[in-house]
Amino acid sequence: MTRLATPEDCPDIRRVHLAASKGPDSLERENPNVLKWLDARKDEDYLEEMQKEVFVVAEREDRIVGFGAIDLNSQVIESLFVDPAFTRQGIATQLVALMESLAVEAGLASVELQAAGGALTFYKKSGFEYITQPPKDGPLWAQMRKTLPAPTSDT
């Protein structure tokens, strides 16, 4: 199940963020600067981010196993993380679908994000296109955009 996050979810969001960022699929799992930043984050940091971004969570067995955040003002998906124990189960796809739905409801024509590593393949399969091509050498990343369907009229 996916849903909008609440302030009470901040400890679990932090737990998932840490686990995913240190997990086997993370490009940053051995970057000491990123790990130091992550370890210093507090629940309150996520609560503060919720003031400008819409957070969504995925639950399995009454436990938060993934989260994402979208800034509807800048039209950017800011984050998407899934607990490594729950990857490749469609959770990221469900979270992206919920964030896209929120963007359509807000009247957005497209959303953008920055993706790295294996996430590039995931986002391409999810309908995102490159704004910038991944570099030939150096870290593998790209800016991506997805055009959203027009909102449907309920009349």
N, C-alpha and C positions, 0 to 999 in steps of 0.2 A: 504494500500500500504506500502511496506517496501522498503528501499533504504539505500545507504551509507549515513552516516551523513556528514555534512559539519561544518566548524567552526561556522557558523551562527546559528547552532542548539544548541550550548552549553547552552544558557539560558533555553531552553525548556528541554534539557537533565537533567539539574540540577533540574528543577521543578518536572519532573517525578521521579527522584531519591529520592527527599525529600518526595513527596507524597506517593510513594510506600513503602519507608522505615518506614514511620510513619503510614501506613495503617493497616487495620485489619488483613491482612495475614502475616505481618512482625513479625518475632520472636524478632527483635531488637527494636520494637516500644517503649519499655519502658526502654531500656538500656541507662542510662544517658551518658555514655562515647561515644556510637555510635551517639546519638542525638547531642551531643556537636560537634563531628567531622563533622557530616553532616551539621549542621548549619553554621560551619566555612568554608565550601567549597565554592569556587568561580567559576564562569564560566571559568576562566583561568585554573583552575585545570583540567577540562575536556579537554580543548584545549591542555594542556601539555600531558595528557594521550593519546590523539589522535596521538601524535608523535610516539608512540610505539605500539598502539593497533588500530585495525580497529573497528570503531563504526558504528552501523547500527541503524536506527530508523523506527518506525511504525507510520503511520499517519492515522487519521480518521477525516473527515470533515476539512481538511487543518490544523490539529492540531497534534503535536507530542504527542503520548499517550504511547509510550514504546521505550526502547532502549536496546541495548546489545553491548558488546565489546569483541573482540577476539584478543588474542596475537598470531599471526601466527608463531612467532619464538619459543615460548614455547609450542604451540599447546594447549592453555588453553582458554576456554571461561571464561572471567574475570567477566562479569556482565550481568545480564538480569533483567530488571525492567519494570513493566507495571503499569500505573496509576490505582489506585484502582477502579475508575469509569468505567474502560474498561477491567477488568479482566474477564476471562472465556468466551472470544470471539475469541479465536484462535490467539491472537496477539503474545503471547510468542512463540507459535508453529511456526508462520511465521518468527519471528526474529531468532529462532534457525535454521530453515531451510536455511535462508539467510547466517548465519554465517557458517553453515556446507558447503554450496555451495562455499563460499569463501575459506574455508579450502581445499576442493577438488581441486579447481582451483590452489591453492598454492602447490599442490602435497602432502598434508598431508594424512597419512593413518588413523589417529584417532585424536580425540580431547578429552580433559579432562576438568573437572570442579569440584568444591566443591559445594555441595548442602546441604540445611538444611530444616528441617520441611516438609511442604507440597510439596516443590519443589522436594523432593526425588521421590514422586509418579509421578509427571509430567515428570521428566527426565527418569524414568523407562519406562513410556508409550512412550517416544520419542526414545527409543532404547539404552539408556545408561545402562551400567552395573556397579555394585559396584567394585571398586578397594579395598576399605576398607568398611567393613560392618558397618552399623550404630551402635553406642554403645547401650548396653542394658539399661544403666542408664546414666543420664546426658543429655546434649543437643543432639538433634537428628540431625546428619549430616553425610555425607559420601563423600569420593572422588569417582568420577565416570568417566567412559571412554566410548566412542562410536567409534567403527570401522566404517570408512567411505568407501563408494564405490570407486572403482578405477575410475580415470578420464576417460571420454569417448574420443575416438579419433575422430577428425573431418575429417579425411582423408578417 
